[in-house]
């Protein structure tokens, strides 16, 4: 018997400045615009730095350290705290709270500055 379908959430982000130009990325704190669940837009700032890049690389590795995963999750929560994220986070907590560990119950997709371009480009 199969469990309930996983909760799937898409976080649609775009840089607030030069969103249509991938080459305009600056390795410094950057403001982003996040589309909320109701279609409205919210601003959030992500402080890009070496520690963030290191954690992003580490969570992609097999046998990743759960401490790094938690730290990255905390950083993402801080980044999204000025948006409608707390409501979305409650939905995730409810979905994960019903999980049986054999199947995923929350899937989060982050789309950043794609604007019709293939994410593989």
Secondary structure, DSSP 4 states (H G I P E B T S, - for coil): ---PPPEEEEEEEEESSSTT-GGG--SSEEEEEEE-TTS-EEEEEEE--HHHHHHHHHTTSTT--HHHHHHHHHHHHHHHTTTTHHHHHHHHHHHHHT--SSS--EEEEEEES-TTS-TT-
